[in-house]
Structures are given as structure tokens and as C-alpha cells.
């Protein structure tokens, strides 16, 4: 049977694209530090999370990360910089020697020096590694030079031997991206739950984990069509109910779900300005798809509460007003029980929004008194009769009147519905 090798990159072109950021093909110097940092982040977060990362790729990222740390950490002490270089270099040498030993399959494996000779690694790499582990840390000048030599050796034995392919125009399909987003969200949810179980949800270590997941999402969206990628990922969050409690019942608190997902969502909102808009659109689409919007649906209630909560995550004032206007538009076009709740909460206490949308909101038949909500629920269950269709109805809260005779309604052509319609305004319901 054929043996398959699983790599953390999607296609060989992805690996070549990272190589282009780390090295130039003819020389061993990178294009820019921004390119290097982006490639290092991609390797140490996204690819390492997926597993099966080759030691050569990881070592390259660690060595370059040490160089970037030295270049941009002006406040770091000399010892801290030397320790960073040493950790990256010793991990590089030890990893390759351990791989060589494991391939021997001997009860008494060869020494690191013998393995280095066999794989073509310069023997002074092993000598400096031994010095760093068992004696004083090497001087900064020696470490800088040896790391440059290590990167050159990695180019010769690994990166330069990759088969050349055209990396232009390669983009992840939506199906592949959805699958990757699904894996990231599952891993984040598991990590967050484990942090709460271990009572380390407020530690710096866990904050770093959350930041890694946010960076992995941003790298996933590093495509030609950013907006489409973000929309697809938010649809996965909503449609597959990642952000909804699995065993939630009607009326249960959503505080736990908000606490679980807020750290990641806030980071994504800061890094991608289209994220909050895409998430609100996915939530609105979820509610609009269920035109009946049963008052007894725990999922619809959770969706409505998430929609209101997401609007609070908007950090830009202009975007906040635009998003609320978009939600109010959906509330008027797709009226229903939970859209009514969302629209009314947005209007309450917001004078500017109320001045713009209150009349249209009422014209859509969304302002229903509590007694009519109960009547609507009974009719949906098959218990309401004709009397429930012609009784008293309410306009604004506290005001009530009686429906006029049918001949008057026919003459005017307009009347207030006793309950929210099942279909968008302008579409005739089938009897």
C-alpha cells in the first residue's frame, strides 16, 4: 500500500511562498523583515498547530525569530539576547542529531558528532551546542555568526531542494478554508474550556494562546478576496453553532458563551475591520431564514442575543451606527418574534435611532403588546381561534384600540396586523 505524508501546508505552493519570504532564491537574504515576521508567525502558529511540521522548517523559523528579537528588542539585556539565540540554535542542532539517531535503530546510538558528520552538518555546530549547554553562553558575536551559518546550511540541505512550482494565483478554495476555520474554532474552544477547568483563564500563558489563534485566523484570511474569506469563516461560526451552547434551553443565560468567545472575537474585530460586519450579517441571515421565528426556539433566542452582543463589540463609532441601521433594516423587512425583540432593544434608549426607525418599525407590525404575544403563541400551537384575530390590539405600549369593521379596512387598503407576519413586507402570504 502507498504511504502518505501529511504536511501542515495546504499545497507545495504554500511552502514555496513561505520560502520566498524567508530567503531569496539566489542569495540567502530575505526580502524584508516584515516578510520574515509574517512567515515566522505563519510557521510557529498556524502550521505548528496543525502538527507534522518538519524540523528544518521549524528550525528556520526559530533562528529567524531570534534574529528579529535581537534587532527589534532594544530594551532586552545582552544575556536575554544571547539566551534567545542559544535556545534556537541548540534546538536546531539537537533536533537534527536526534533524527539521525532514530533512523539508525541501534541499541547504542552514535554520538552527536558522528551523526553530524553523516548528515553533512558542520562539526563545529555540535561543538558550540555542547559549549552552550555545559559551559557559559557563547558571546553575542559568535552566536550571530553561527546563526547565519545555520540558516545557510538549512538553505542548502532543505529549502533549495524543494521542487520549483509557480506560486502565483494559488488561493485556497472556500471549502478548504471552511474546513481549516472549523479546525481552528474547535481547537480554540477546547483550549478555552481546558483553561477554565484548570483555572488559568486569566494567565499570561493563556492570553498568548488566544493571540496565537487570532493570528492563525488572520493568516487563514490572507487571501486575494479578504472580505469573502471573512464572511465564510463567520458563517461557519454561526451556521455550525460554534458560539451557541450545545445544551441551552429557552431563557438560559448566554454569559458563559460570551465569556468563552469574546477574547478571540475582540482580537479579530481589531485586526479585521470587516469581521464584526460579517458576523452580524451571518446572525441576521440565520434569523431571517426562519420567518416564523417561534418564541419557543432556544436557538433563535441565542441568535438574537448574540446579534445584540456583537453590536457591542464594534469599536468604531461610525461602524456602530451603520451596523445598527443595517440590523434595524432587517428587523423591518423580516419581522418576527425575535426580530421584534432585537429591534425594540435597539430602539430603547437610543433617541437618534428611534427617530429614524420607530415609524417604519411600527408599520411592519413589530410593536406588539405582551397579551398579543401570548395570543400569537397560542395560534402557532393551534389553540387560537377567530376571536384572537379580531380582538383588541396595541399600538405603542399602553395604548389599545379595536380593529375597525372589515368594510372599512377594505376601503382604506391598510390595517395593522394583530401579530407579526411570517414573510417579509411586500410578499403575500400563501393561505
C-alpha positions in Angstrom: 0.0 0.0 0.0 1.2 3.6 -0.7 2.4 5.5 2.4 1.2 9.1 2.6 3.0 12.0 4.2 0.8 14.7 5.8 2.2 18.2 5.9 0.7 21.3 7.6 0.7 23.4 4.5 -2.2 23.1 2.0 -0.2 22.8 -1.2 3.5 22.8 -2.2 3.0 26.3 -3.4 2.3 27.4 0.1 5.7 26.1 1.3 7.4 27.9 -1.7 5.6 31.1 -0.8 7.0 30.9 2.7 10.4 30.2 1.4 10.2 33.3 -0.8 9.5 35.3 2.3 12.4 33.8 4.3 15.0 33.7 1.5 15.7 35.0 -1.9 16.3 32.2 -4.4 19.7 33.2 -5.5 21.1 34.7 -2.3 20.3 33.8 1.3 19.0 37.2 2.3 15.3 37.9 2.9 13.3 40.4 1.1 12.3 42.4 4.3 11.8 42.0 8.0 8.0 42.3 7.5 8.1 39.3 5.1 10.2 37.3 7.5 8.0 38.1 10.5 4.9 37.1 8.6 6.4 33.8 7.5 7.7 33.1 11.0 4.3 33.7 12.5 2.6 31.5 10.0 5.0 28.6 10.7 5.1 28.9 14.5 1.3 29.4 15.0 -0.8 28.1 12.1 1.5 25.3 10.8 2.7 24.2 14.2 -0.9 23.9 15.5 -1.7 21.5 12.6 1.2 19.2 13.5 3.8 17.2 11.4 5.9 20.3 11.0 9.4 19.3 9.6 12.3 20.1 11.9 14.0 22.1 9.1 11.1 24.4 8.7 10.6 24.9 12.4 14.4 25.5 13.0 14.5 28.1 10.2 11.6 29.9 11.8 13.1 29.8 15.3 16.5 31.0 14.1 15.0 33.9 12.2 12.7 34.7 15.1 15.8 35.1 17.3 17.3 37.5 14.8 14.2 39.6 14.7 14.1 39.6 18.5 17.7 40.8 18.6 17.0 43.5 16.0 13.8 45.0 17.5 14.0 44.3 21.2 16.1 47.4 22.1 15.4 47.1 25.8 16.4 43.4 26.1 19.6 42.7 28.1 22.7 41.2 26.5 22.0 37.9 28.4 18.4 37.7 27.1 19.5 38.1 23.5 22.3 35.5 23.9 19.8 33.1 25.6 17.3 33.5 22.7 20.0 32.8 20.1 21.3 29.9 22.1 17.9 28.3 22.6 17.0 28.4 18.9 20.5 27.1 17.9 20.7 24.2 20.3 17.2 23.1 19.4 18.2 23.2 15.8 21.3 21.0 16.3 19.8 18.6 18.8 16.7 18.0 16.6 18.7 17.0 13.6 21.1 14.8 15.6 18.1 13.0 17.3 16.5 12.4 13.9 19.8 10.8 12.6 20.0 8.6 15.7 16.4 7.4 15.4 17.0 6.4 11.8 19.9 4.2 12.9 17.7 2.0 15.0 20.7 0.8 17.1 20.6 -0.1 20.8 23.7 2.0 21.3 23.2 5.1 19.1 26.1 7.0 17.6 27.3 10.2 19.2 26.0 13.6 18.1 29.4 14.3 16.5 29.2 11.1 14.4 25.6 11.8 13.4 26.5 15.4 12.4 29.3 14.1 10.1 27.0 11.6 8.5 24.2 14.1 7.7 26.7 16.8 6.5 26.3 19.2 9.3 29.5 21.2 10.2 31.0 19.6 13.3 31.7 22.9 15.0 27.9 23.3 15.2 27.9 20.4 17.7 30.9 21.8 19.5 29.2 25.2 20.0 26.0 23.4 21.1 28.0 21.4 23.7 29.6 24.6 25.0 26.3 26.4 25.3 24.7 23.6 27.2 27.5 22.7 29.6 29.6 25.9 29.9 29.0 29.6 29.7 26.8 31.0 27.0 28.8 31.9 23.8 29.4 35.6 23.1 26.9 37.6 21.1 29.2 37.9 18.1 29.8 34.2 17.9 26.1 33.5 18.1 25.2 36.0 15.4 27.7 34.4 13.1 26.8 30.8 13.8 23.0 31.5 13.3 23.8 33.0 9.9 25.8 29.8 9.1 22.9 27.6 10.3 20.4 29.4 8.0 22.8 29.0 5.1 23.1 25.3 5.8 19.3 24.9 6.1 19.0 26.5 2.7 21.5 24.1 1.1 20.1 20.9 2.6 16.4 21.6 2.6 15.0 24.8 1.1 17.0 24.9 -2.1 15.9 21.3 -2.9 12.2 22.0 -2.9 10.7 21.3 -6.4 10.0 24.6 -8.2 6.4 25.4 -9.0 4.5 28.5 -9.9 3.1 30.0 -6.8 1.2 32.9 -8.4 -2.5 32.8 -8.4 -2.7 30.0 -5.8 -5.6 30.6 -3.4 -7.5 28.4 -1.0 -10.9 27.3 -2.1 -13.9 28.3 0.1 -14.4 24.6 1.0 -10.8 24.2 2.1 -10.9 27.4 4.0 -14.1 26.5 5.8 -12.5 23.2 6.8 -9.5 25.0 8.2 -11.7 27.5 10.0 -13.6 24.7 11.5 -10.5 23.1 12.9 -9.2 26.4 14.3 -12.5 27.2 16.1 -12.7 23.6 17.5 -9.1 23.9 18.8 -9.8 27.3 20.3 -13.0 26.2 22.0 -11.2 23.2 23.5 -8.3 25.3 24.7 -10.6 27.8 26.3 -12.6 25.2 28.1 -9.5 23.5 29.3 -8.2 26.8 30.6 -11.4 27.3 32.7 -11.2 23.8 34.0 -7.6 24.4 35.1 -8.5 27.9 36.4 -5.8 29.5 34.3 -8.1 31.6 32.0 -6.5 34.8 33.2 -2.9 33.8 33.0 -0.4 35.3 30.5 0.2 31.9 29.0 -3.5 31.5 28.1 -3.6 35.0 26.7 -0.7 34.1 24.5 -2.6 31.0 23.3 -5.6 33.2 22.4 -3.3 35.5 20.5 -1.9 32.6 18.5 -5.4 31.5 17.4 -6.2 35.1 16.4 -3.0 35.2 14.3 -3.8 31.9 12.8 -7.3 33.2 11.7 -5.7 36.3 10.2 -3.2 34.1 8.3 -6.1 32.0 7.1 -7.7 35.1 5.7 -4.5 36.2 3.9 -6.1 35.6 0.5 -6.9 37.7 -2.5 -10.5 38.1 -1.6 -10.3 39.0 2.1 -14.0 40.0 2.5 -15.3 36.7 1.1 -12.9 34.7 3.3 -14.1 36.6 6.5 -17.7 36.0 5.6 -17.2 32.3 5.0 -15.5 32.0 8.4 -18.2 33.8 10.3 -20.8 31.7 8.5 -19.0 28.6 10.0 -19.2 30.2 13.5 -23.0 30.8 13.2 -24.3 28.0 10.9 -22.4 25.2 12.7 -23.4 26.7 16.1 -19.8 27.0 17.5 -20.8 30.1 19.5 -24.1 28.6 20.8 -24.2 26.4 24.0 -25.0 22.9 22.9 -27.5 22.1 25.7 -29.0 25.5 26.1 -32.7 25.8 26.9 -35.0 28.8 26.4 -34.3 31.6 28.9 -30.8 30.3 29.9 -28.1 32.9 30.3 -25.6 33.5 27.5 -22.9 34.9 29.8 -20.9 31.7 29.5 -20.9 31.7 25.7 -19.9 35.4 25.6 -17.1 34.8 28.1 -15.8 31.8 26.1 -15.7 33.6 22.7 -15.2 37.3 23.5 -11.4 37.3 23.7 -11.0 35.8 20.2 -13.8 37.8 18.7 -12.4 41.1 20.1 -9.0 40.4 18.7 -10.4 39.5 15.3 -12.5 42.7 15.3 -9.4 44.8 16.0 -7.3 43.1 13.3 -10.0 42.9 10.6 -12.4 45.8 10.3 -14.9 43.7 8.2 -15.2 40.9 10.8 -17.9 42.4 13.0 -20.0 43.4 10.0 -19.7 39.9 8.5 -20.6 38.3 11.9 -23.7 40.5 12.3 -24.7 39.6 8.7 -24.4 35.9 9.4 -26.5 36.2 12.5 -29.2 38.2 10.7 -29.3 35.7 7.9 -29.8 32.9 10.5 -32.8 34.7 11.9 -34.2 35.9 8.6 -34.1 32.3 7.3 -36.6 31.3 9.9 -39.5 33.5 9.0 -41.8 32.0 11.7 -39.3 32.8 14.5 -41.1 30.8 17.1 -41.0 32.4 20.6 -40.1 28.9 21.9 -37.0 28.4 19.9 -33.8 28.4 22.1 -31.6 28.7 19.0 -33.4 31.7 17.7 -33.2 33.3 21.1 -29.5 32.6 21.3 -29.0 34.1 17.8 -30.9 37.2 18.7 -28.9 37.7 21.9 -25.6 37.1 20.0 -26.7 39.7 17.5 -27.2 42.3 20.2 -23.9 41.4 21.9 -22.0 41.5 18.6 -23.1 45.1 18.1 -21.4 45.9 21.5 -18.1 44.6 20.1 -17.9 47.3 17.4 -15.1 49.6 18.3 -15.6 52.2 15.6 -18.3 54.8 16.3 -19.3 55.2 12.6 -19.4 51.5 12.1 -21.5 51.0 15.2 -24.2 53.4 13.7 -24.0 51.7 10.3 -24.4 48.2 11.8 -27.3 49.2 13.9 -29.1 50.7 10.9 -28.5 47.5 9.0 -30.0 45.4 11.8 -33.0 47.7 12.0 -33.5 47.3 8.3 -33.5 43.6 8.6 -35.9 43.8 11.6 -38.4 45.7 9.4 -38.0 43.5 6.3 -38.1 40.2 8.2 -40.5 40.8 11.1 -40.9 38.1 13.6 -40.8 37.4 17.4 -37.1 37.6 17.9 -36.5 40.3 15.3 -39.1 42.3 17.2 -37.1 41.8 20.4 -33.8 42.8 18.7 -35.4 45.9 17.1 -37.1 47.1 20.3 -34.0 46.7 22.4 -32.0 48.8 19.8 -34.7 51.5 19.8 -35.0 51.7 23.6 -32.7 54.3 24.9 -31.3 55.4 21.5 -33.1 58.6 20.6 -31.3 59.0 17.2 -32.1 55.5 16.1 -35.6 55.8 17.3 -36.2 59.0 15.3 -35.1 57.3 12.2 -36.7 53.9 12.5 -39.6 53.9 15.0 -42.4 54.7 12.5 -41.1 52.1 10.0 -40.7 49.6 12.8 -44.3 50.0 13.9 -45.6 49.9 10.3 -44.0 46.5 10.0 -46.3 45.2 12.7 -43.5 44.6 15.1 -44.8 46.6 18.1 -47.0 44.0 19.8 -48.2 44.1 23.4 -47.5 41.3 25.7 -51.1 40.0 25.5 -50.9 39.7 21.8 -47.6 37.8 22.0 -49.4 35.2 24.1 -52.2 35.1 21.5 -49.7 34.6 18.7 -48.0 31.8 20.6 -51.4 30.0 21.1 -52.3 30.4 17.5 -48.9 28.9 16.4 -49.7 25.9 18.6 -53.1 25.5 17.0 -55.1 26.8 20.0 -56.1 30.3 18.8 -59.4 30.9 17.1 -61.0 33.5 15.0 -61.5 35.7 18.1 -57.8 36.1 18.5 -57.7 37.6 15.0 -60.2 40.4 15.7 -59.7 41.4 19.3 -58.0 44.4 20.8 -54.6 45.2 19.6 -52.0 47.7 20.8 -50.1 50.4 19.0 -47.4 51.8 21.3 -47.1 50.3 24.7 -50.0 51.3 26.9 -52.3 52.3 24.0 -55.1 49.9 22.7 -57.9 50.1 20.3 -60.3 47.8 18.4 -60.0 46.7 14.8 -62.4 48.6 12.5 -65.0 46.6 10.6 -63.8 44.7 7.5 -65.6 47.0 5.1 -63.7 50.0 6.4 -60.4 48.1 6.2 -61.2 47.2 2.6 -61.9 50.8 1.8 -58.6 52.1 3.2 -56.5 49.2 2.0 -54.3 49.4 5.1 -54.7 47.8 8.5 -52.4 46.9 11.4 -51.8 43.2 11.7 -52.7 41.6 15.1 -49.4 39.7 15.1 -46.1 39.8 13.2 -46.3 38.4 9.6 -44.5 35.3 8.6 -43.0 36.8 5.4 -41.1 39.9 4.5 -43.1 43.1 3.9 -44.5 43.3 0.3 -44.7 39.5 -0.1 -48.2 38.0 0.0 -48.5 35.0 2.4 -50.0 31.8 1.0 -53.1 30.8 2.7 
